[in-house]
Structure formats: C-alpha cells, structure tokens
C-alpha cells in the first residue's frame, strides 16, 4: 500500500509540468525573469523605445524648401525652439501648470485632511464617491459641460445677473491678460477647467499620505509640548509632503501636456500640447514637435530634482 | 505632602464600555509605579488620562496639585515613552530628541547641547546624525527615553516600553531604567502586562482588571498576599484553592492562595493530617533552575515549582504534596 503511494508520487514527479515547477522552485530568479519579461519588454521597447525614437527626431531638422526631414544630427531644431513665439508657448504652459498645481494643492489639502483624519464609515465612502465620480464620466463631456457653464450665455453669467453681481464678473473679465470677452474664452476659464479636471489626482495621493501619518506621532508631538499648529507644520505636513508632491506631479505634467482643454475652453493661443499636436499633424514638422516634447520632460526632471533636494521624499 | 498623580473616582467610558471604572489612586513623587494587568484592563487608558490623550468621563485628576482634566497634552509637564517609540521618521536622532525643546522655543545651540547630554545619558552618543530607521529596536527605545527626559518632566509615563525587545535586551533595559529612575528622582508610571517586569522594577504595583484597580501595594505584598483570586492567578500563577478543598487540608474554609514554590513534593509516601495531600503527576515542564510539575489532587489541579535538582519525576507518578501552614494566604471572596 505504502509502496504504491510512493510509486504514484514518483510517477507524478516525472511529469513535465512538475519538473518545470520544481525548476522554478529551485531557481527563483528564473521565475522572476519569466514573470517580468513581458511587462519589461512592453515598457522597454514599445513605450520607452518609441519615446526615444521620438526624442531622436528632435536632433534632425526640416528642410525649409521641401518640407522633408533631413536625417543629419543638428541642434538647429532646438535653436528654433528658442524663438520668441515658441518660448511664449513654453512659458504660458509652464505658468498655467504652476498655477493649476498650486491651486489644486490649496484646495485638495483641506479636503484630503478631513477625509484622512476625521471622515469615518459612511462619510468616508461619500468622500471617495464625491472625488472619484467625475472620473467615471468622459473627459470630453466634462470639458464641454464646463464650456457651457463658463459661456457668456451660461449659468455663471445668469447667476451673476440674478444676484446683481454682473459688475463683479465684468471686473474679473476686465483683468488684463487673464480676462477676456467671457470666461469660456479666457485664461481664467482654461485654468478653472484644468483645476476641476485634475483635482482628484491631487486629492487622492495627498489623502493616502495623510492617512499613513501614524496617530501616535501626532500624540508624541503634543506630548512633547507642541501646540496643534506646531504639530501640523513639523510633523503632519512634512510627512504628507510626498503625497502632495506625487499629486503635484500628476497635476503639473497633465496640465503641461494637455492639448484638448485649451482648445475647447480658452483663448486661441497655443499651449505646449497643442503646439506638438499641430506641428506633428498639419505642419508636418516632426523634429520641432519632438523638441517640444523634450521641454516638459526636462521641466519635470528639474522639478523632481528640486523636490528631492528640498527633502520631499525623506519621509518615504 | 503633595502627590505626583492623584485620581479621584476617575472613569473613562467609550460608549457602553467602561475602560476605566471609578479608579482612585495616589502616586507619590519620585515613585516607580507600575500598572499591571491583562490587555484591555484599563491600564493604558489610565496612562493616557495622565498624558492628556484621553479626558475622564467623570472624576478628578491632579498632577502635582494642578487639576489635569481639560488640560491638553502640550500643557502638561508629563512626557511619554510610547510602546512603539513613535520617533519622527523624517528627523535625525538629534532633532527627535531636541523636538520638545524646539517647540518650546529654546535656541538651536542650547537645545542641541541638551539633546546631546540626553543622548549621552542613554549611551547613544555618536548616533545623533542618524535616522530612526537606521537604529535597532533597543536603540530606538533609548532615543524615545532621551526625547522624553530632555524635557525634564515631573512624571515620566512608559507604555509597555520594553514589550518589543528581546528577552536579553529587556532584562538589561529593566536594570538601566531602574537605575536611571533612582538617579533622576523622577516619578515613573510604567504600564506593563509582564508581571515579572512589574515586580522587579516597581516600588508599588497596581493590579488592573476590567477597568478597576484590584489591589495596590509593594511587589512583595502583591505576591505574598494577593487580595483576590484574580491577583493570585495573574501574578505568579498561584494555586487558587476553593474553600471546601482548603477545609479538607486543615485550613480555614476560605479561598486560599498557595504559591507553587512553597510546596514540597515527595514521591510516594502518605499525606500528613494537615497541609498535605496525595496527588498524581499530570505533566512535567523543565524550566532550567526549577521544574514545574502539574498534579491532580482528587480533582483539584495543583502546580508545584520544584528545584530541578530534586530528581526525576514522571507523568503518572503518585506523589505527596505538603506545605507549611503559613504558606496559605486567605483571600477575599471577590473573584
């Protein structure tokens, strides 16, 4: 009886699959390689590879007469990037991205703080729903909805009329540069829509970071004599900073590269994404489009370096 | 004379749960006071009431004559060493220790000098530039201690501070804590569920159960004269003999506590008239210096701690247990 059992087990062991699984057990590295190979190939070749191919294009230039790409390495495309008009696009996008990120951080932090430290049970569920719900509807639908809200015939103008604050709206719209004939065709409008669309990406990581701040650290701080305000600035905020930075990377890079919102809501001036979109499409200037895409990558690199220098990731 | 910490009929309820139930307690200045009890017995809540993390539902708390209820933690001259140390992960060891002085507005040079002194006190000089994550559990424990002591608190609260350390380190820290407390003269309130720790370190021990203090006294008193069956069983796992059994062995018919190490065990033999029974060995546990022998005396389980030098005892052996009359301690009827 015992013999039969052992015999059966041995027979089983000789199965091809069993031998394969034994090999995986003995060589954990083989298992890891097999598991990681497909995603790494995808990331390495399809994603990073195409990105590198695009970046390589930025070192080519376009022939002024034929409009064809000259496949010789040159920095002339980058020189073109420094044209006044192009620098204008870069600065405009950068300013917008910074403004949206700062505003998002200011609005998101109190919401995230409440959700992480005070909301319990049903209220917590409500919070998640309220933050996530907009993400479930189409991005385009939300942007067009905002166009209607912000339009001259829209609900804001109507509301201002009803509450006799049309003068306030007019004063805001009369602000130089950021104003315009109506909210939907001004930088304010673009800013508001950006802020609305990317806000959840700031709230969620901030909330996650705040949730991870151990309660006993807050108690320890109070125990050592720190007033709640001191505890906030010396313990809670520094520990939540990586979350805030993570959120700001989202809002910053998403704003920097977006080409749909400024096309639907805002003035007809270009943002980075739109410039890339037009250059690689209708203008057929792939090298300049590629040079433009290098800009946000560089800016993000610099931003992360500064954040790291400031110790934003120390608490990770 | 003022008391360091005084509880007068203090209760703390969480909904229907009475975490602390009508506790009255006085802790003398400079005393090493231990709060001992099983988990959920209210000892930690008592500590948090002193620290100010909890407010009493009713009753009155005084810390060195000052009314404590309604006072937030940052207005109390009391510091806590937390169970898991609660060191700030984003600060260096020096900044951690100097934190209490920093928030009180002490200048950088002065507070860093004091912090270095405190680190010296706990023998961690040279570690000031590191992060808490680069330290071992024992070292973190010392940092937490230095961080609390640098504020020169009137009362130091310790919430199971040795719980996360291994046995060797724990014994070493017990000695160091006791020495430190004697040298500094600060009142220590120490929460633990380890009865050996409480007995060896404290001047006085309060035994907690179900939110109430069951007994307060010096370690010897608690150990030798447990007031109730709970104390007898929780501290040193005494044999608790019911009244009828005590009566049969010639003692007054009351609940009796009989310490395992006071019983003499003999193989075979016949029991004497009083303070002696025949029993059968049910299990034997060798523990080094002593061997714990569990026996059954006519349905009554009796544990004996015999010196291991006694010799071999096997399961099923018929033995005679005997003890001196004064080894029995009569307890109150309360469970």
Contacts between the chains, C-beta under 8 A, distances in Angstrom:
chain1	res1	chain2	res2	distance
A	214	B	86	7.0
A	216	B	82	5.5
A	216	B	84	6.7
A	216	B	86	4.2
A	217	B	86	5.4
A	217	B	88	6.2
A	219	B	51	7.8
A	219	B	53	5.5
A	219	B	73	7.1
A	219	B	80	7.7
A	219	B	82	7.5
A	219	B	86	7.0
A	220	B	80	7.2
A	220	B	82	6.0
A	220	B	86	4.0
A	220	B	87	7.9
A	220	B	88	7.6
A	221	B	88	7.8
A	221	B	99	7.4
A	221	B	103	7.7
A	222	B	52	7.6
A	222	B	53	7.8
A	222	B	72	6.8
A	222	B	73	4.1
A	222	B	74	4.9
A	223	B	51	5.9
A	223	B	52	7.8
A	223	B	53	7.8
A	223	B	73	5.1
A	223	B	74	7.6
A	223	B	78	7.6
A	223	B	79	6.0
A	223	B	80	4.8
A	223	B	148	8.0
A	224	B	74	7.8
A	224	B	79	6.7
A	224	B	99	5.3
A	224	B	100	3.7
A	224	B	103	6.5
A	224	B	147	7.0
A	224	B	148	7.7
A	224	B	151	6.5
A	225	B	74	5.0
A	225	B	100	5.2
A	225	B	103	5.3
A	225	B	104	5.5
A	225	B	151	6.7
A	226	B	74	5.8
A	226	B	99	7.5
A	226	B	100	8.0
A	226	B	103	4.0
A	227	B	74	5.7
A	227	B	103	7.4
A	230	B	103	4.9
A	234	B	99	7.6
A	234	B	102	7.8
A	234	B	103	7.2
A	235	B	88	6.2
A	238	B	90	5.1
A	239	B	89	7.5
A	239	B	90	6.1
A	311	B	90	7.7
A	314	B	90	5.2
A	315	B	89	5.9
A	315	B	90	4.2
